[in-house]
Amino acid sequence: MRSTPKAAELLTLHNRLLESSQWQTAEQIRATQLVNLRGLVAHAAEQVPFYRDLFKKIGLRPEDPLTEQAWNSIPVLQRSDVRDLGEKLYARTYPTAFGALGLTTSGGSTGVPVRIRKTELDGLTWESIGLREEIWHRESVTGVLANLKGVSSVAYAALTRVPGTVAMNEGLWLPHWGRPTSSLWETGRLGMLQPDNPPSVQVEFLRSLKPDYLLMRPAGLRLLLAHMREHHVTLPPLSAVWTVSENVDDSLRADCLDTFGCRIVSNYSAGETGYIALQCPLGDGYHVMSEVIRVEILDARGRACAPGEIGRVVVTPLYNYAMPLLRYEIGDEAQVGAPCVCGRGLPVLSSIVGRIEDYVILKTGQRRRVDLQHYRISAIREIREFQLAQTGPERIELRLAVSAPLKDEDLTFLNGMLAKSFGTHFAWQIVYLDAIPKTPAGKLLQFVNALYADQR
């Protein structure tokens, strides 16, 4: 392990904040979180104009003990509220120990851009949770890491100037993995290839690199695996594939295990709030990072969901004193899980279900959740990518990017699935595209609704 001030800072934060707390009981974790929330509420009442007025209106007294009932009286904050309120959510001051201010912008896949003020402490907590993920899941940091997730063009240009970096097969060969891992350990080397390269180039890059680990977005991974099946490509086994930014379903996990012989390690995070949950070391469920964020899963009436139920994800970052976001609805839905067999008291999300927008809208105005048979569609080898779209009040498209014409039995299945799911209310068609457009952030949305903006 490195002996540097940065390494010492990260390790100290991890040991004090994260190492022992994960083994506390659920009740102990909730009690500690209420103490932290009370400090955040008191700060917001004193320093943030919006919350000062809101708390007076709802009768919340920051000087009183913060109970669950008092906390639940705070209205849920929508993305559109954050966009419209703007500087009214800014704190006039915050503790100087939190460090300098920064600004994060996030549009994600919601189409509602927001601008979030953060401090250096937010970056430090982000890296400390990243360190926890490394400790939970990484067998070794001395191997080769292939990054096919990519970075911005500005960041990529900066990487070319890192001492020891050389060009390699359309990408870069860097001397270490980067932060936070390289802040603490001497790591192996990193191969970087931008994700806009076609799968054939990605395969040749991986062949030359012979990585131990692969990092990429799920949509890109699905496309790479489809290319390998189609062209009967094999690569040396990996220790694990790490994914970011998008949901991972059971079909992708099974496909990765079959093709690469390894598991997927995924997490749940958002640019405006940081890490929300990490995959458990013993399974595919996700542990909420309760030391740094409050997560509530709420049903349609605003009540907490029970294990097995699906609801809206509402989050509160505990240490963003520059711009407190109390009970912020992030736009996702998740399923609450039962206590984990690993023994950690951290709350469990059994799955991240998807965006709240993942509903078709009937002519009556009723919303119905989209439930594609992802595993069965993914099993059709000719399908490289797919997306369902509601294009009109009574129109549904299943968009496919394929490597070869589909077999009659596969077309029969797809049309039968569409008929069963939508035949009562919609006319549907299968549309073939060379590639399905991604969001500006590079995400492939498995459902889009052209009507949703009008219903918001």
C-alpha positions as CSV (number, residue, x, y, z in Angstrom):
1,M,0.0,0.0,0.0
2,R,1.2,3.5,-0.8
3,S,2.5,5.8,1.9
4,T,1.2,9.2,0.8
5,P,-1.1,11.9,2.4
6,K,-3.9,11.0,0.0
7,A,-3.6,7.3,0.8
8,A,-3.7,8.0,4.5
9,E,-6.7,10.3,4.1
10,L,-8.7,7.7,2.1
11,L,-7.8,4.8,4.4
12,T,-8.6,6.8,7.5
13,L,-12.0,7.8,6.1
14,H,-12.7,4.2,5.1
15,N,-11.7,2.7,8.4
16,R,-13.6,5.3,10.5
17,L,-16.7,5.6,8.4
18,L,-17.2,2.4,6.6
19,E,-15.3,-0.6,7.9
20,S,-17.1,-1.2,11.2
21,S,-20.4,0.4,10.3
22,Q,-21.3,-2.2,7.7
23,W,-21.5,-4.9,10.4
24,Q,-23.8,-2.8,12.7
25,T,-27.5,-3.9,13.0
26,A,-30.1,-2.3,10.8
27,E,-31.4,-0.4,13.9
28,Q,-28.0,1.0,14.8
29,I,-27.5,2.2,11.2
30,R,-30.9,3.9,11.1
31,A,-30.2,5.6,14.5
32,T,-26.8,6.9,13.3
33,Q,-28.4,8.1,10.1
34,L,-31.1,10.1,11.9
35,V,-28.3,11.9,13.9
36,N,-26.6,12.8,10.6
37,L,-29.9,13.9,9.1
38,R,-30.7,16.1,12.0
39,G,-27.4,18.0,11.5
40,L,-28.2,18.3,7.8
41,V,-31.8,19.6,8.4
42,A,-30.5,22.2,11.0
43,H,-27.9,23.4,8.5
44,A,-30.5,23.6,5.7
45,A,-33.0,25.5,7.9
46,E,-30.3,28.1,8.7
47,Q,-28.5,28.4,5.4
48,V,-30.8,27.5,2.5
49,P,-33.6,29.9,1.7
50,F,-35.9,27.2,0.2
51,Y,-35.7,25.0,3.2
52,R,-36.0,27.8,5.7
53,D,-39.4,28.7,4.2
54,L,-40.5,25.1,3.7
55,F,-39.8,24.0,7.3
56,K,-41.8,27.0,8.6
57,K,-44.7,26.1,6.3
58,I,-44.8,22.4,7.4
59,G,-44.1,23.1,11.0
60,L,-40.8,21.3,11.2
61,R,-38.6,22.6,14.0
62,P,-34.9,21.8,13.5
63,E,-34.1,22.2,17.1
64,D,-36.5,19.3,18.0
65,P,-35.4,15.6,17.8
66,L,-35.7,14.4,14.3
67,T,-38.1,11.5,14.2
68,E,-39.1,9.3,11.3
69,Q,-42.5,11.0,11.3
70,A,-40.9,14.5,11.2
71,W,-38.6,13.4,8.4
72,N,-41.5,12.0,6.4
73,S,-43.3,15.3,6.6
74,I,-40.7,16.9,4.3
75,P,-42.1,16.8,0.7
76,V,-40.3,14.8,-1.9
77,L,-38.1,17.0,-4.2
78,Q,-38.4,16.4,-7.9
79,R,-35.7,16.8,-10.6
80,S,-37.8,19.6,-12.1
81,D,-37.9,21.3,-8.6
82,V,-34.1,21.2,-8.5
83,R,-33.9,22.7,-12.0
84,D,-36.5,25.4,-11.3
85,L,-35.3,26.4,-7.8
86,G,-31.7,26.8,-8.8
87,E,-29.8,29.1,-6.4
88,K,-32.6,28.9,-3.8
89,L,-31.2,25.5,-2.9
90,Y,-27.7,26.8,-2.4
91,A,-26.4,27.2,1.1
92,R,-25.1,30.7,1.9
93,T,-22.2,29.1,3.9
94,Y,-21.1,25.6,4.8
95,P,-18.3,24.3,7.1
96,T,-14.9,25.3,5.7
97,A,-13.6,21.8,6.4
98,F,-15.7,20.5,3.6
99,G,-13.3,22.1,1.1
100,A,-13.7,24.1,-2.1
101,L,-16.9,24.3,-4.2
102,G,-17.5,22.5,-7.5
103,L,-20.4,22.1,-9.9
104,T,-21.8,18.9,-11.3
105,T,-24.3,18.8,-14.2
106,S,-26.5,15.8,-14.8
107,G,-29.2,15.0,-17.3
108,G,-28.8,11.3,-17.2
109,S,-31.5,9.5,-19.2
110,T,-34.4,11.7,-17.8
111,G,-33.9,14.6,-20.1
112,V,-34.2,17.0,-17.2
113,P,-30.8,18.7,-16.7
114,V,-29.8,19.7,-13.2
115,R,-26.8,21.6,-11.8
116,I,-25.6,20.5,-8.4
117,R,-23.1,22.3,-6.1
118,K,-20.7,20.0,-4.3
119,T,-17.6,20.3,-2.1
120,E,-14.3,18.5,-2.0
121,L,-15.8,16.3,0.8
122,D,-18.3,14.9,-1.8
123,G,-15.3,13.8,-3.9
124,L,-13.6,12.2,-1.0
125,T,-16.7,10.3,0.1
126,W,-17.1,9.1,-3.6
127,E,-13.5,7.8,-3.6
128,S,-14.0,6.2,-0.2
129,I,-17.0,4.2,-1.4
130,G,-15.0,3.4,-4.5
131,L,-12.3,2.0,-2.2
132,R,-15.0,-0.1,-0.4
133,E,-16.1,-1.6,-3.8
134,E,-12.5,-2.5,-4.5
135,I,-12.1,-4.2,-1.1
136,W,-15.4,-6.0,-1.5
137,H,-14.9,-7.3,-5.0
138,R,-11.3,-7.1,-6.4
139,E,-9.2,-10.2,-6.0
140,S,-6.0,-8.4,-7.0
141,V,-5.0,-4.9,-8.2
142,T,-1.8,-6.0,-9.8
143,G,-3.4,-7.3,-13.0
144,V,-4.2,-5.6,-16.3
145,L,-7.5,-3.5,-16.5
146,A,-9.2,-2.9,-19.8
147,N,-11.4,0.3,-19.8
148,L,-13.9,0.2,-22.6
149,K,-16.2,2.6,-20.8
150,G,-14.1,5.5,-22.1
151,V,-13.8,9.1,-21.0
152,S,-14.6,12.5,-22.4
153,S,-12.5,13.7,-25.3
154,V,-10.9,16.3,-23.0
155,A,-10.0,13.7,-20.4
156,Y,-8.7,11.3,-23.1
157,A,-6.4,14.0,-24.5
158,A,-5.1,14.6,-21.0
159,L,-4.4,10.9,-20.5
160,T,-2.2,10.9,-23.6
161,R,0.1,13.3,-21.7
162,V,0.4,11.1,-18.6
163,P,4.1,10.0,-18.2
164,G,4.5,6.4,-19.4
165,T,1.4,6.4,-21.6
166,V,1.8,5.0,-25.1
167,A,-0.5,4.5,-28.0
168,M,-1.8,1.0,-28.5
169,N,-4.2,-0.5,-31.1
170,E,-6.5,2.5,-31.5
171,G,-6.3,3.1,-27.7
172,L,-3.9,3.9,-24.9
173,W,-1.6,1.9,-22.6
174,L,-1.3,3.7,-19.3
175,P,1.0,2.9,-16.4
176,H,-1.7,2.5,-13.7
177,W,-5.4,2.2,-13.1
178,G,-6.1,5.7,-11.9
179,R,-7.9,7.0,-8.8
180,P,-9.0,5.9,-6.3
181,T,-7.2,2.5,-6.6
182,S,-3.8,3.9,-7.6
183,S,-4.0,6.3,-4.7
184,L,-3.6,3.4,-2.3
185,W,-1.8,0.6,-4.2
186,E,0.7,-0.1,-6.9
187,T,-1.6,-1.3,-9.6
188,G,-1.1,-3.1,-12.9
189,R,-1.4,-1.2,-16.2
190,L,-4.6,0.1,-17.8
191,G,-5.6,-0.2,-21.4
192,M,-8.1,2.5,-22.5
193,L,-10.2,2.3,-25.6
194,Q,-13.1,4.7,-26.4
195,P,-16.5,3.0,-26.6
196,D,-17.3,4.4,-30.1
197,N,-14.9,1.8,-31.6
198,P,-16.8,-1.1,-33.2
199,P,-16.8,-4.5,-31.5
200,S,-14.3,-5.9,-34.0
201,V,-11.8,-3.3,-32.9
202,Q,-12.6,-3.9,-29.2
203,V,-11.9,-7.6,-29.7
204,E,-8.5,-7.0,-31.2
205,F,-7.7,-4.6,-28.4
206,L,-8.6,-7.1,-25.8
207,R,-6.6,-9.8,-27.5
208,S,-3.5,-7.7,-27.5
209,L,-4.1,-6.6,-23.9
210,K,-5.0,-10.0,-22.3
211,P,-6.7,-8.2,-19.4
212,D,-7.6,-9.6,-16.0
213,Y,-10.6,-7.2,-15.6
214,L,-12.9,-5.4,-18.0
215,L,-14.7,-2.1,-17.3
216,M,-17.6,-1.0,-19.6
217,R,-21.2,0.0,-19.8
218,P,-23.8,-2.8,-20.0
219,A,-25.1,-1.7,-23.4
220,G,-21.6,-1.9,-24.8
221,L,-21.0,-5.3,-23.1
222,R,-24.2,-6.7,-24.6
223,L,-23.1,-5.6,-28.0
224,L,-19.5,-7.0,-27.6
225,L,-20.9,-10.4,-26.4
226,A,-23.3,-10.5,-29.4
227,H,-20.4,-9.9,-31.7
228,M,-18.3,-12.6,-30.1
229,R,-21.2,-15.1,-30.5
230,E,-21.8,-14.1,-34.1
231,H,-18.2,-14.4,-35.2
232,H,-17.3,-17.4,-32.9
233,V,-14.7,-15.2,-31.1
234,T,-13.0,-16.5,-27.9
235,L,-10.8,-14.5,-25.5
236,P,-8.9,-15.5,-22.4
237,P,-11.1,-15.8,-19.3
238,L,-11.5,-12.7,-17.2
239,S,-11.6,-12.5,-13.4
240,A,-14.6,-10.1,-13.6
241,V,-16.4,-7.6,-15.7
242,W,-17.2,-4.3,-13.9
243,T,-20.1,-2.2,-15.2
244,V,-21.3,1.3,-14.6
245,S,-24.1,3.8,-15.5
246,E,-26.8,1.3,-16.6
247,N,-28.9,-1.5,-15.2
248,V,-27.6,-5.1,-15.3
249,D,-30.3,-7.8,-15.8
250,D,-30.1,-11.5,-15.3
251,S,-29.7,-12.2,-19.0
252,L,-26.6,-10.1,-19.2
253,R,-25.1,-11.8,-16.2
254,A,-25.7,-15.2,-17.7
255,D,-24.3,-14.2,-21.1
256,C,-21.2,-12.8,-19.5
257,L,-20.6,-16.0,-17.5
258,D,-21.1,-18.1,-20.6
259,T,-18.8,-16.1,-22.8
260,F,-16.1,-14.7,-20.5
261,G,-16.4,-17.3,-17.7
262,C,-16.8,-14.7,-15.0
263,R,-19.3,-12.6,-13.0
264,I,-20.4,-9.0,-13.4
265,V,-19.7,-6.5,-10.6
266,S,-22.1,-3.6,-10.8
267,N,-23.0,-0.6,-8.7
268,Y,-25.8,2.0,-8.5
269,S,-24.8,5.7,-8.6
270,A,-25.8,9.0,-9.9
271,G,-23.7,12.0,-10.9
272,E,-25.7,14.4,-8.7
273,T,-25.7,12.3,-5.6
274,G,-22.7,9.9,-5.8
275,Y,-22.8,6.2,-4.9
276,I,-26.2,4.9,-3.9
277,A,-25.6,1.1,-3.6
278,L,-22.9,-1.5,-4.2
279,Q,-23.3,-5.1,-5.2
280,C,-22.9,-7.5,-2.3
281,P,-19.7,-9.5,-2.3
282,L,-21.8,-12.7,-1.9
283,G,-24.5,-12.2,-4.5
284,D,-26.2,-10.0,-7.0
285,G,-28.2,-7.8,-4.6
286,Y,-27.2,-4.2,-3.7
287,H,-26.3,-2.8,-0.3
288,V,-27.3,0.8,0.2
289,M,-24.4,3.0,1.2
290,S,-26.2,4.3,4.3
291,E,-23.1,5.9,5.8
292,V,-23.2,8.6,3.0
293,I,-26.7,8.5,1.7
294,R,-30.3,8.0,2.9
295,V,-32.3,5.9,0.5
296,E,-36.1,5.5,0.7
297,I,-38.2,3.2,-1.6
298,L,-41.7,4.6,-1.7
299,D,-44.9,3.3,-3.1
300,A,-47.5,5.4,-5.0
301,R,-48.9,6.8,-1.7
302,G,-45.5,7.8,-0.4
303,R,-45.2,4.9,2.1
304,A,-42.1,2.8,2.6
305,C,-42.1,-0.4,0.5
306,A,-41.7,-3.7,2.1
307,P,-39.2,-6.4,1.0
308,G,-40.3,-7.7,-2.5
309,E,-42.1,-4.5,-3.4
310,I,-41.1,-2.0,-6.1
311,G,-41.2,1.7,-5.6
312,R,-39.7,5.1,-6.4
313,V,-36.1,5.8,-5.3
314,V,-35.8,8.8,-3.1
315,V,-32.3,9.8,-1.8
316,T,-30.7,12.3,0.5
317,P,-26.9,12.7,0.3
318,L,-25.8,13.1,4.0
319,Y,-22.7,15.3,3.4
320,N,-23.7,17.8,0.7
321,Y,-23.9,20.9,2.8
322,A,-23.3,23.2,-0.2
323,M,-26.6,22.2,-1.8
324,P,-28.7,20.0,0.5
325,L,-31.1,17.7,-1.4
326,L,-33.6,16.4,1.1
327,R,-35.7,13.5,-0.1
328,Y,-34.7,13.9,-3.8
329,E,-36.6,11.6,-6.2
330,I,-33.9,10.5,-8.6
331,G,-36.2,9.1,-11.3
332,D,-35.6,5.4,-10.8
333,E,-37.5,2.5,-9.3
334,A,-36.0,-0.3,-7.3
335,Q,-37.1,-3.4,-5.5
336,V,-36.6,-3.7,-1.7
337,G,-34.6,-6.8,-0.6
338,A,-34.7,-8.9,2.6
339,P,-31.8,-8.7,5.0
340,C,-28.7,-10.2,3.4
341,V,-27.1,-13.5,4.3
342,C,-23.7,-11.8,4.3
343,G,-24.5,-10.4,7.8
344,R,-24.2,-6.7,6.9
345,G,-26.9,-4.5,8.4
346,L,-26.9,-2.2,5.4
347,P,-30.3,-2.1,3.6
348,V,-30.7,-4.2,0.5
349,L,-32.1,-3.5,-2.9
350,S,-32.7,-6.8,-4.7
351,S,-32.8,-5.1,-8.1
352,I,-32.7,-1.7,-9.7
353,V,-35.8,-2.0,-11.8
354,G,-35.4,1.0,-14.1
355,R,-36.6,4.5,-14.9
356,I,-39.9,5.8,-13.6
357,E,-40.5,6.7,-17.3
358,D,-40.5,3.0,-18.2
359,Y,-44.3,3.0,-18.7
360,V,-46.5,3.0,-21.7
361,I,-49.4,5.5,-21.6
362,L,-52.8,4.3,-22.6
363,K,-55.4,6.5,-24.4
364,T,-57.2,6.7,-21.0
365,G,-54.1,8.3,-19.5
366,Q,-53.4,5.1,-17.4
367,R,-49.7,4.2,-17.1
368,R,-48.7,0.5,-17.4
369,R,-45.2,-0.7,-16.7
370,V,-43.1,-2.1,-19.6
371,D,-42.1,-5.7,-18.9
372,L,-40.1,-7.0,-21.8
373,Q,-38.9,-10.6,-21.7
374,H,-35.3,-9.4,-21.7
375,Y,-33.7,-12.8,-21.2
376,R,-35.6,-14.4,-24.1
377,I,-34.9,-11.5,-26.4
378,S,-31.2,-11.6,-25.5
379,A,-31.1,-15.3,-26.2
380,I,-31.8,-14.6,-29.9
381,R,-28.2,-14.6,-31.2
382,E,-28.9,-12.4,-34.2
383,I,-30.1,-9.5,-32.0
384,R,-27.2,-7.2,-31.1
385,E,-29.4,-4.4,-29.4
386,F,-33.0,-3.8,-28.8
387,Q,-35.3,-1.0,-27.6
388,L,-39.0,-0.7,-27.2
389,A,-40.6,2.7,-28.0
390,Q,-44.0,4.2,-27.7
391,T,-44.2,6.5,-30.7
392,G,-47.9,7.5,-30.5
393,P,-51.1,7.1,-28.4
394,E,-51.7,3.7,-30.0
395,R,-48.3,2.8,-31.6
396,I,-45.5,0.6,-30.3
397,E,-42.2,-0.1,-32.0
398,L,-39.7,-2.9,-31.1
399,R,-36.4,-1.5,-32.5
400,L,-33.8,-4.1,-33.3
401,A,-30.1,-4.0,-34.5
402,V,-29.4,-7.4,-35.9
403,S,-26.3,-9.2,-37.3
404,A,-28.4,-11.3,-39.7
405,P,-32.1,-11.8,-40.6
406,L,-34.1,-13.4,-37.8
407,K,-35.4,-16.9,-38.0
408,D,-39.1,-17.5,-38.5
409,E,-39.5,-19.0,-35.0
410,D,-37.8,-15.9,-33.4
411,L,-40.1,-13.5,-35.3
412,T,-43.1,-15.6,-34.2
413,F,-41.9,-15.3,-30.6
414,L,-41.4,-11.5,-30.8
415,N,-44.7,-10.8,-32.4
416,G,-46.4,-13.1,-29.9
417,M,-44.7,-11.2,-27.0
418,L,-45.8,-7.9,-28.5
419,A,-49.4,-9.1,-29.0
420,K,-49.6,-10.5,-25.5
421,S,-48.2,-7.3,-23.9
422,F,-49.7,-4.6,-26.1
423,G,-52.3,-6.1,-28.5
424,T,-55.3,-4.9,-26.6
425,H,-54.3,-1.2,-26.7
426,F,-51.7,-0.8,-29.4
427,A,-50.7,-1.5,-33.0
428,W,-47.1,-2.6,-33.1
429,Q,-44.3,-3.2,-35.6
430,I,-40.7,-4.4,-35.6
431,V,-38.3,-1.8,-36.9
432,Y,-34.7,-2.6,-38.0
433,L,-31.9,-0.1,-37.4
434,D,-28.1,-0.3,-38.1
435,A,-27.6,0.9,-34.5
436,I,-30.0,2.1,-31.8
437,P,-29.3,5.8,-30.8
438,K,-27.8,6.3,-27.3
439,T,-28.3,9.1,-24.9
440,P,-25.7,11.9,-24.9
441,A,-24.2,10.1,-21.9
442,G,-23.7,7.0,-24.1
443,K,-26.5,5.0,-22.5
444,L,-28.8,2.6,-24.3
445,L,-32.4,3.0,-23.0
446,Q,-34.4,-0.3,-23.3
447,F,-37.6,1.8,-23.4
448,V,-38.4,5.3,-24.6
449,N,-41.7,7.1,-24.7
450,A,-42.3,10.0,-27.0
451,L,-45.4,10.9,-25.1
452,Y,-43.8,11.1,-21.6
453,A,-42.7,14.7,-21.9
454,D,-46.3,15.8,-22.5
455,Q,-47.4,13.8,-19.4
456,R,-44.9,15.2,-17.0
